[in-house]
Amino acid sequence: MAISRHGNGLSADLRALLSQVHPVFMLPPLVASWFGAAVAGEFVIAIGAIHMTAMFFAVYTAHLKDGYVDFYQRGEDEDHPMTARGCRLALVTATVGFAVCTAALGMVVGLGGALVTLPTWIIGYLHAPQLDTNPITTTLGYPIGISIAVLGGFYVQTGEVTATILGFMIVFLVILAGVKIVDDEQDYEYDRSIGKQTVSVLLGPVRARTLAVYLLVAGLVGILWGTIGGLFPPAAPAGALAFSSIVFVARRVHPELATMLLIRGAYVFFAVLFVAVWFRPLSGIAIPDITLLGPYTYLATELFFGTVAFGLLYYAEALRRAARTIVAIYPLAYLWDWYTLEVGVFEITTATGYGLFGLPIEEHVFIIVVPALVLGFHETIEKNASGSETGTLPERART
């Protein structure tokens, strides 16, 4: 039975089968499986290998089905390396391989091990043509698959679900959803011409890119929340810091370059988190204690953030506008602060002891610094947005 459309013999058939292994999209689910095992701590390599192999067959099924549907049913692709019968044979083989791995996990781990693995194949098989025409399922299919791979890699080692693994699942889901929106933006013109409702087609490229950036930032903030909340290891924010620099660069560039940057940035993000989870390099290290400054501690923090605010406003050429706004806010903020201190809502324990008009001097500074910092970020973001290159995104010239 011929598998290859472009040659005969075993070598041609093997090339055709290997053509459906797309490393860029195949590697993350396999890494996600081992990441889940790393979160578990000590793990059994054989069980991890079975789960990873199941993830391979699930993603391979998705690639086979997608290529088959796009070429033989939709006529979207100009060529395909495999015959129709070859595609169907490979689909059956991949499904059998996945079933064997899932059954093995069911026997070794228990029913839960099989049930937590099964959804990845379902998502892969239904990706085309069922899930890839709706903007929600088009965007979330792959991120959900990665998240389930993380959960599965953890569950088959531990037999339980914890808040930590659920936290990592949510972070990966949100971040990869943002990456997927940018990835789909590359095909905006074509998808729009055939009525395929991706997020970019539904919202337009500019608003879709904005949504993607919000999702990416939300996921990175989630890493910070999880770390401070004790769910993630202390070094986890290093991964968020590394990826945030990529997001900053990618937020305004052409979709193809943005996708390339974000995918590679996601690899770095995964790698740093893996190191943080497995080696826990900062565990046991106490956070810096600036209370060594004694009664000047609070004032020192205000001066630091006040300097940041001044720098942002100076860069954005918005010092005078910000000053007018702060003056307008000050009376209300003064009354609010005075009242909350008067009735005992909170107290300041590291203050200089100097007061002015019924408030500690630190509170007067606070009333100025906080709105200045907010306005500084706002003005800087607006300046960068208005100064971005027109036409960078496909829709920008039309909006």
Protein Blocks (a to p, Z undefined) as FASTA:
>chain_A
ZZbfnbgcjklmmmmmmmmmcfklmmmmmmmmmmmmmmnopadfklmmmmmmmmmmmmmm
mmmmmmmmmmmmnomafbdfbdfklmmmmmmmmmmmmmmmmmmmmmmnomklmmmmmmmm
mmmmmmpaklmmcfklmmmmmmmmmmmmmmmmmmmmnopacfklmmmmmmmmmmmmmmmm
mmmmmmmmmmmmnopacfklmnopklmmmmmmmmmmmmmmmmmmmmmnomacfklmmmmm
mmmmmmmmmmmmcfklmmmmmmmmmmmmmmmmmmmmmnommgoiacddfklnmmmlmmmm
mmmmmmmmmmmmmmnopmmmmmmmmmmmmmmmmmmmmmmmmnopaccfbbghiaeehiaf
klmmmmmmmmmmmmmmmmmmmmmmmmpcehkamklmmZZ
